Amino acid sequence: MKIIRKSNERGHASHGWLDSYHTFSFADYHDPQWMGYRSLRVINDDLVMPGMGFGTHPHRDMEIITYVLSGAIEHKDSMGNGRVIRTGEFQYMAAGTGVQHSEFNPSKTEPLRLLQIWIQPDTKGVKPRYAEKNFTAAPTGQWHLVASKSGRDGSIAIHQDVNLSLGKLDAGQQVVYLLAASRHAWIHVAEGEVTVNGAKLSGGDAVAVSDEGKVEISASSPSQVLLFDLS
């Protein structure tokens, strides 16, 4: 079974300094049919203008993952981290008992595009934690495990039974993902043009896959896809 979420159906907020598309309900955008998928709560596709960003604000009891698609983001938090995350890098925060952070586009000329992802944790009140992982040089045509419950194979360990994988594809390449029984997949097309189990999708589109043991993704242009394997 497939449920398709088209890019142009998402929530949209334009603030001048920020242009944001919401796959699921977020801030002033509320759709009771799209409150999340399984433990996946937020996927925001954000374009941040040069020199602009999010001032210091709090989070708690949420697994927060940021993927930089282009540009760079300057991050500071109450755990003492101060980093610049660049194109092709993932950043992770377990907000847990509470963390404050700020995020800005440090460039004076280049916009920043990122995906901000929230996953509901399986345990509340954990100690806040921070991690990064760089996929800039990751080869195309295969899956790369970004995050998992156990932190296996060098992935980022998160507080939820979710396997997040990145697929980078050149035109004509294909990847296959085997989905175990009782598992569910959410595939978000970050960039490009792909076909997922026969459904043609473009950048910003997504599809939920259940009761299908195999996810086959082929690209007709250079593409990036995120696959969330969810309980």
C-alpha positions in Angstrom: 0.0 0.0 0.0 1.3 3.5 -0.9 0.1 6.9 0.3 1.6 9.8 -1.8 2.2 13.2 -0.3 2.8 15.7 -3.2 5.1 18.7 -2.7 2.4 21.2 -3.7 0.0 19.8 -1.1 2.3 20.6 1.8 1.8 23.5 4.2 3.7 26.7 3.2 4.9 29.7 5.2 6.8 32.6 3.7 8.3 35.1 6.2 10.6 36.9 3.8 13.8 35.7 5.5 12.4 32.2 5.6 10.5 30.1 3.0 9.3 26.9 4.6 7.3 23.9 3.3 5.8 21.6 5.9 5.2 17.9 5.1 3.3 17.6 8.4 1.3 20.0 10.6 3.7 22.6 12.1 3.3 26.0 13.6 0.3 27.8 12.0 -0.2 25.0 9.5 -2.6 22.4 10.8 -4.1 19.5 8.9 -5.6 16.7 11.1 -4.9 14.2 8.3 -1.2 15.1 8.3 0.0 15.1 11.9 2.9 12.9 11.2 3.6 9.3 10.2 4.3 6.7 12.9 7.0 8.3 15.1 8.0 10.8 12.4 6.5 14.1 13.4 8.1 16.9 11.3 9.8 17.3 7.9 10.3 21.0 7.1 12.0 22.0 3.9 13.5 25.4 4.8 15.1 28.1 2.6 16.9 30.7 4.9 18.1 33.9 3.4 21.7 35.1 3.8 22.6 36.4 7.3 19.2 35.3 8.7 18.1 32.4 11.0 16.4 31.2 14.1 17.3 33.0 17.4 17.8 31.1 20.6 14.8 28.9 21.4 14.1 25.8 23.6 13.2 22.2 22.7 12.6 19.2 24.9 11.7 15.5 24.4 12.2 15.4 20.7 14.8 13.8 18.4 15.9 16.6 16.0 17.8 15.9 12.8 19.0 18.5 10.3 20.3 17.8 6.8 21.9 20.6 4.9 21.1 20.4 1.2 23.0 23.6 0.2 24.8 26.4 2.0 25.8 26.2 5.6 24.2 26.6 9.0 25.9 28.0 12.1 24.7 26.2 15.3 25.1 27.1 18.9 23.4 25.4 21.9 23.3 25.2 25.7 25.4 22.0 25.7 28.3 24.2 24.6 28.4 23.2 20.9 29.3 25.8 18.4 29.6 24.4 14.9 29.1 25.3 11.2 27.3 22.4 9.4 27.7 22.4 5.6 26.2 20.9 2.5 26.0 17.1 2.8 26.2 17.0 6.6 23.6 15.7 9.1 23.3 17.2 12.6 21.5 15.5 15.5 20.2 16.7 18.8 18.4 14.7 21.5 16.5 17.6 23.2 15.5 15.3 26.1 15.3 17.2 29.4 15.7 20.5 27.6 18.1 22.3 25.3 18.3 25.8 23.9 19.9 26.5 20.5 20.2 29.0 17.7 20.7 28.4 14.0 21.8 31.0 11.5 22.9 31.2 7.9 26.5 32.6 8.2 26.8 33.6 4.6 26.3 37.1 3.5 25.5 36.1 -0.1 24.3 32.5 -0.3 20.9 31.1 0.8 20.7 28.0 3.0 18.5 25.1 2.3 17.9 22.4 4.8 15.6 19.7 5.9 14.6 19.8 9.6 13.3 16.5 10.9 11.6 15.7 14.2 11.1 12.2 15.5 9.2 11.5 18.7 11.5 9.7 21.2 10.6 6.4 22.8 11.8 7.7 26.2 11.3 11.1 27.7 13.6 13.0 29.9 16.9 11.7 28.5 20.1 13.6 28.8 20.5 16.0 25.8 23.0 14.8 23.2 24.6 16.2 20.0 26.1 14.4 17.0 27.1 15.0 13.4 27.7 12.9 10.3 29.2 13.9 7.0 27.9 12.3 3.7 29.5 14.8 1.3 31.7 12.2 -0.3 29.2 9.3 0.1 29.1 7.3 -3.2 26.0 7.3 -5.3 23.9 4.2 -6.1 23.7 2.8 -2.6 22.1 3.3 0.8 23.9 5.0 3.6 22.6 4.5 7.2 22.4 7.9 8.9 20.7 7.1 12.2 19.4 4.0 14.1 18.2 3.0 17.5 21.5 1.0 18.2 23.9 3.3 16.4 25.0 0.3 14.3 27.5 0.6 11.4 28.7 4.0 12.6 25.3 5.6 12.4 24.0 8.2 14.8 22.3 6.5 17.8 18.8 7.9 18.4 16.1 7.3 21.0 13.5 5.6 18.7 13.2 2.4 16.7 13.8 4.2 13.4 16.4 3.5 10.7 17.1 6.6 8.6 19.0 6.0 5.3 20.2 8.4 2.7 20.2 7.4 -1.0 22.2 9.5 -3.5 21.5 8.6 -7.1 22.8 9.6 -10.4 20.4 9.5 -13.4 19.7 5.9 -14.3 20.8 4.4 -11.0 18.5 2.3 -8.8 18.5 1.2 -5.2 16.4 -1.4 -3.4 15.4 -1.5 0.2 14.0 -4.6 1.9 11.3 -3.7 4.4 10.8 -6.3 7.1 7.3 -7.6 8.0 5.3 -5.1 10.2 7.7 -2.3 9.3 6.7 0.9 7.5 8.7 3.2 5.2 8.4 7.0 4.6 10.4 8.1 1.6 11.1 11.8 1.2 12.5 13.0 -2.1 14.9 15.8 -1.1 16.0 16.6 -4.7 15.6 15.2 -8.2 13.2 12.9 -10.0 12.6 9.3 -9.0 10.2 6.4 -9.3 9.3 4.6 -6.1 7.5 1.2 -6.6 6.0 2.6 -9.8 5.1 6.0 -8.5 6.8 9.0 -10.1 8.0 11.6 -7.5 9.8 14.9 -7.7 11.7 17.0 -5.2 9.5 17.7 -2.1 7.2 14.7 -2.8 7.0 11.8 -0.4 5.4 8.4 -0.2 4.4 6.1 2.7 4.9 2.4 2.0 3.3 -0.4 4.0 2.7 -4.1 3.4 5.3 -4.2 0.6 8.4 -6.1 1.4 10.6 -4.2 -1.1 11.1 -0.6 -2.0 12.6 0.0 -5.4 13.7 3.5 -6.3 15.1 4.5 -9.7 16.3 8.0 -10.6 15.7 9.8 -13.9 17.9 12.8 -12.8 20.5 13.3 -10.0 18.5 12.8 -6.8 18.7 12.5 -3.1 16.1 10.5 -1.1 15.6 9.9 2.6 14.1 6.6 3.7 12.7 6.3 7.2 12.2 2.6 8.2 9.6 2.9 11.1 8.1 0.5 13.6 
